[in-house]
Amino acid sequence: MRPDPRFTQGTANVLPGTIGVFVDDAGDDSYHGAFAGQFSGPFQNPSTRAGSLGFGNNQGLGVFLDGAGTDSYQVDGEPVVPGVPHRGNATTVNPGNDSTGAGVGAGIFIDQ
């Protein structure tokens, strides 16, 4: 049995003021992340859409930046948010939508 998916690749959630940064500046890449149903820990505000690939929660800042190449993405359980694109090649997901959890914070996903 596989464990529940957790935060990966440019994600900050653990404590206030944490920063997670992932930068890739070249090459064709394949990424696999996951949105867990819920993630909570000691002294944290739970996020009902705990994320990955540029996600911020609990006053953390998560940044995912891929600067070049033709990239492929698989994000298990990524929520559908009307008007917000899924993480993918040549896509930006701005803060304030599915890049931020219930516990305040900010996340940004950019694939150029």
Backbone hydrogen bonds in HBPLUS format (Angstrom, degrees):
<---DONOR---> <-ACCEPTOR-->    atom                        ^
c    i                          cat <-CA-CA->   ^        H-A-AA   ^      H-
h    n   atom  resd res      DA  || num        DHA   H-A  angle D-A-AA Bond
n    s   type  num  typ     dist DA aas  dist angle  dist       angle   num
A0053-LEU N   A0008-THR O   3.14 MM  45  6.31 169.9  2.15 155.2 158.2     1
A0054-GLY N   A0010-GLY O   3.08 MM  44  4.81 124.4  2.40 104.9 120.3     2
A0012-ALA N   A0055-PHE O   2.99 MM  43  6.45 158.3  2.04 161.3 168.1     3
A0057-ASN N   A0012-ALA O   3.00 MM  45  6.38 143.7  2.14 152.6 162.6     4
A0018-THR N   A0015-LEU O   3.18 MM   3  5.83 149.6  2.28 145.8 143.0     5
A0017-GLY N   A0059-GLN O   3.18 MM  42  5.84 163.8  2.20 116.9 120.4     6
A0061-LEU N   A0018-THR O   2.94 MM  43  6.42 156.4  1.99 153.8 160.0     7
A0020-GLY N   A0061-LEU O   2.89 MM  41  6.32 161.2  1.92 157.5 162.8     8
A0063-VAL N   A0020-GLY O   2.80 MM  43  6.17 157.7  1.85 160.7 168.4     9
A0022-PHE N   A0063-VAL O   2.88 MM  41  6.19 148.8  1.97 149.3 159.7    10
A0065-LEU N   A0022-PHE O   2.87 MM  43  6.17 157.9  1.92 157.6 165.1    11
A0024-ASP N   A0065-LEU O   2.93 MM  41  6.38 152.6  2.00 156.7 164.6    12
A0067-GLY N   A0024-ASP O   2.71 MM  43  6.14 161.4  1.74 161.3 167.5    13
A0072-SER N   A0029-ASP O   2.88 MM  43  6.40 153.1  1.95 151.4 160.1    14
A0031-TYR N   A0072-SER O   2.89 MM  41  6.28 163.4  1.92 155.5 159.7    15
A0074-GLN N   A0031-TYR O   3.00 MM  43  6.31 140.3  2.16 142.6 155.0    16
A0033-GLY N   A0074-GLN O   2.89 MM  41  6.36 154.8  1.95 153.2 161.5    17
A0076-ASP N   A0033-GLY O   2.98 MM  43  6.35 149.2  2.08 145.8 136.6    18
A0035-PHE N   A0076-ASP O   2.71 MM  41  5.97 161.1  1.74 171.1 173.9    19
A0036-ALA N   A0050-ALA O   2.97 MM  14  5.21 124.7  2.28 135.5 147.4    20
A0047-SER N   A0039-PHE O   3.34 MM   8  5.81 156.6  2.40 147.1 152.5    21
A0044-GLN N   A0041-GLY O   3.23 MM   3  5.47 140.3  2.40 141.8 132.5    22
A0056-GLY N   A0099-SER O   3.01 MM  43  6.35 161.1  2.04 150.5 154.2    23
A0101-GLY N   A0056-GLY O   3.00 MM  45  6.35 156.4  2.06 150.1 155.3    24
A0060-GLY N   A0057-ASN O   2.97 MM   3  5.27 144.0  2.10 108.3 119.2    25
A0059-GLN N   A0104-VAL O   2.68 MM  45  5.14 162.7  1.71 122.2 125.9    26
A0106-ALA N   A0060-GLY O   2.99 MM  46  6.45 158.0  2.03 163.0 165.6    27
A0062-GLY N   A0106-ALA O   2.93 MM  44  6.41 157.5  1.98 148.9 156.0    28
A0108-ILE N   A0062-GLY O   2.94 MM  46  6.42 144.4  2.07 150.9 162.1    29
A0064-PHE N   A0108-ILE O   2.98 MM  44  6.34 153.5  2.06 157.9 165.6    30
A0110-ILE N   A0064-PHE O   2.87 MM  46  6.15 155.4  1.93 153.3 161.6    31
A0066-ASP N   A0110-ILE O   2.91 MM  44  6.33 159.0  1.96 155.8 162.9    32
A0112-GLN N   A0066-ASP O   2.87 MM  46  6.26 166.3  1.89 173.0 176.6    33
A0078-GLU N   A0075-VAL O   3.40 MM   3  5.74 155.3  2.47 131.8 126.2    34
A0084-VAL N   A0081-VAL O   2.93 MM   3  5.47 157.6  1.98 148.6 147.6    35
A0111-ASP N   A0091-THR O   2.85 MM  20  5.27 152.0  1.93 153.2 161.7    36
A0093-VAL N   A0109-PHE O   2.82 MM  16  5.01 159.7  1.86 143.8 149.9    37
A0109-PHE N   A0093-VAL O   3.06 MM  16  5.01 164.1  2.09 143.2 147.8    38
